[in-house]
Amino acid sequence: MTAPRIEIDLAAIEHNTRVLVDRLAARDVRVTGVTKATLGSPAVAAAMVRGGVAALGDSRVENLARLDLSGPRTLIRSPMISQAAQVVRTATTSLNTEPAVIAALDDAATQANVRHDVILMVELGDLREGIAVDDVATAARVVLTSRSLRLRGLGANLACQNGVVPDDTNMGVLHALVDRTELHHGVTLDVVSSGNSASLDWALTTAHVGRTTELRLGEAILLGTEPLGRTPIAGLGTDAFTLVGEVIEVTHKPTRPWGRQAQAAFGAPPEATARGTRRQAIVALGRQDVDLDGLVPPGGIRVLGMSSDHLVLDVGDHRVAVGDELRFRLGYGALVRAMTSPFVTRVATSGPGVAGTPDAWRDRTSA
């Protein structure tokens, strides 16, 4: 089988989804399964649906278009005005902050004769997307007076830009704002989207989830980890994704370079170690394929560096030969890069080590 490739254990994804759906259901919180880290993989989305998610979400409308269009689909990044027509045809709901975008969605939905749902995102301190608390009433009025949009609720995002932790204080601000918006406008908001995988620990441990009705979960389902500390979540699998690379060179080399040094391909060269030799291997993987941050090699093997197309490893005493395959675990950043690389084949499997068929979605180059 060709390399590099990502092997995707769909059974593990379904299991992780079911565990989280059940845990949150005990608190009357639904799950929107987020597929953005997998380039909108239909196979991954189907595993999430089998696991019980109430809806699917993605940050890019092109990814949503790859998914089953029969169920609820949320665009979790504020739409681009240039894509408004595509958004209302593809997504049933979108997260929004800008009046100009909301107006464009209203025009597009009216022209398409469809009803499009809007969730307004509130700034709670992480300083990425979000409407200032004092401006939410005005934004809500824009949606409520539109022709073809429906205000479904309010939401927030934390921990992505500045690592702000969801807690009772910032969640309390959001939930009080929901109450105030309902009272001010005489409406009922049936969606309160209280964050992403970073909100999971809060939602499962707080005394009261307040007005929360849903969480948008990607990393927790896909990798079995929580983003705040990148620690495994009890009861979840952490090996749903494996990156496989092929060895193209194995040799003994000095531990220190020689000659006058300057910048390497991606900045400062690696720090030199003590003099000696080591058994070094090169794998046909590079920064065009995967992010070095979050790439976890097999035990006893150490990453020495990575350029565009070469991953250099200290393989120690491991018996590695040219043509062998090495298997790597992936953190979130590495997963996103590998899944969006046109050079990495994506293979869905039914279980660990059981090769299946390539997942049937388009590469970025042909999208």
VEXFIGU-600366 format. One record per residue (C-alpha): y, x, z. Coordinates in steps of 0.001 Angstrom, whole numbers, plus 500000, padded with zeros to 6 digits. Layout:
% residues N
YXZ ...
//
This chain:
% residues 367
500000500000500000 503466501237499124 505781502961501580 508265502689503061 507473499168504214 508059496892507173 505019495063508477 506048491776510071 503687490181512585 504443486492512124 502085485476514932 504113487598517365 507360486002516195 505899482520516590 504643483432520071 508009484819521180 509759481744519826 507438479346521627 507784481147524956 511594481111524808 511771477536523521 509590476371526411 511526478339529034 514860476979527845 513524473445527371 512907473366531112 516697473673531430 517422471145528643 518644473884526308 517613474000522645 517152477105520498 518666477878517117 516564480632515584 518737483290513951 517297485017510882 520179487340509959 518387490532511045 515591489742508569 517719489047505476 516994485346505772 513231485781505512 511570482418504781 508361483642506419 510167484618509623 512103481344509583 508858479396509186 507363481243512170 510411480293514242 510068476661513171 506389476674514126 507478478083517474 509715475093518071 513319476003517220 515610473009516776 517566474629513950 517924477827511944 521030479992511776 522282482936509775 525584484753509339 525447484767505531 525277481729503308 523131483653500817 520467484017503500 520637480350504451 520056479475500810 516675481220501002 515489479015503838 513936475554503857 516864473245503132 515295470193504780 516248471012508384 519435471800510330 521024475066509208 523999476708510897 526264479347509382 526981481421512483 529800483524511019 533093481836510191 532932480919506490 534937482685503824 537341480396501996 535958481730498715 532511480392499679 533560476995501038 531820475011498293 528607476974498750 528792476590502527 528946472789502524 526080472620500027 523871475013501990 524716474751505699 524714471547507695 526937473147510355 529294476120510537 531031477972513362 534794478076512807 538051479455514177 540651479295511385 542594476164510300 542812477445506708 539037477785506530 538539474347508062 540872472854505452 538939474560502653 535658473226504028 537131469735504205 538237469908500569 534844471225499475 532903468638501469 535070465824500139 534558466989496570 530794467288497129 530681463908498911 528912465375501958 529572465392505681 529807468887507187 529606469577510916 531934472026512671 531571473903515944 534784475535517151 534310478996518644 536300479878521761 537494483356522802 536062484196526229 536942487878526444 534655489832524112 537445489908521497 535466489205518365 535767485703516887 537240482871518923 540153480487519335 542427481044522322 541687478504525053 545190477037524834 544818476465521082 541497474618521109 543087471162521423 545097471751518242 542085473095516370 540016470106517457 542690467767516133 542529469484512724 538808468756512491 539053465242513900 541718464243511362 539832465682508386 538220463531505712 534710464949505552 534186467109508635 532704466159511994 533469467983515231 530059468579516808 531125470769519697 532366474087521027 530713477481521228 531272481083522212 529993484561521498 529818487402523994 528461490963524222 528610491800520494 532000493515520258 532797494813523735 529637494126525713 531170491389527883 528348489852529916 527867486068529962 528192484761533517 529105481674535487 532805482502535208 533197482755531431 530611480047530790 532490477848533247 535653478268531178 533810477091528065 532238474097529770 535496473005531409 537112473209527989 534428470908526588 535244468344529273 538962468683528624 538576468358524857 536491465202525216 539023463655527586 542057464670525530 540722463380522215 538491460563523419 535370462005521783 531898463115522811 530816466643521938 527049466861521673 526743470606520975 527782473348523381 526541476620521920 526758479039524831 525981482287523078 523339484529521592 520386486450523024 522787488114525470 523221484713527164 519496484268527715 519325485883531156 522287483821532353 520810480585531008 517461481183532701 518774482359536078 522022480498536752 521940477642539234 523391475289536622 523651475690532843 526615473308532845 527277471665529481 525129474153527545 522940472463524918 521831475441522814 521542479200522491 521457481102519193 518550483542519509 517695486353517120 517004489666518853 515145488092521772 512734486358519390 512353489144516853 512110492173519144 511250490641522501 514204492386524132 517477491310525701 520589492938524210 522505493735527402 520140496505528471 517749496583525504 514941495910527967 511702494028527199 511566490354528169 508555489491530311 505880487617528397 507178488530524935 505793490891522327 507951493856521331 505997494966518263 506576492221515691 508145494753513293 506701498137512322 508303500500509819 505761502604507923 506790505843506196 504843508399504158 504752512120504933 505895514259501982 505940517747503553 504264519482506500 504909523129507366 505726525560510157 509435526372510217 511824528258512484 513549526218515155 516952527673514228 518694527644510834 520133530836509367 523260531459507343 526856530373507863 527006526734508995 529474523922508244 529193520138508184 525788518626507410 525288515568505186 526349513151507935 528623515220510133 527885517965512616 524471519627512237 521843519157514964 522201521411517979 520035524507517673 517168525025520113 515478528124521488 514125530589518941 510585530146517734 508660528055515231 507490524481515155 505321522263513015 507742520177511011 507096517148508822 509329515255506426 508907511510505941 510305509719502887 512794507691504903 516542508111505118 519770506461506112 519563504336502962 516424502823504489 516939502661508243 519448503390510997 518467506446513014 519749504704516137 516852502531517223 514156504291515197 511302505061517615 508668507559516392 505051507669517576 504481509222520993 504677513011521032 506719513185517816 510425514008517954 513156513210515433 515082516341514404 517445514733511937 517921512369509037 519848512552505766 520133509929503031 516493510226501990 514681512578504405 513524512062507989 512726515418509632 510263515396512525 508799517819515020 505170516658514988 503930519107517609 500137519142517806 499672515885515903 497276516170512979 499593515123510160 499030515819506464 500973515134503293 500239511577502194 499637510315505726 501578507322506999 503486507279510285 504398504060512081 507758503565513786 509035500919516162 512493499504515560 515493498628517678 517982496026516495 520217498313514429 517247499975512766 515686496589511999 518841495257510344 519225498339508135 515557498441507124 515374494743506329 518433494943504077 517399498105502225 516183497436498661 513893500467499010 511823499044501878 509031496611501034 508634493750503500 505061492656504164 504203489648506307 501021489916508357 499136487472510526 498534489999513274 498751493691514173 497441495872511358 496414492972509114 498200493467505809 499311490338503979 501440489667500952 505088490603500454 507443487990501835 508805485922498963 512542486406499146 514859488161496785 516030491715497253 519768492133497654 519882493745494235 518719490527492576 520386487985494857 
//
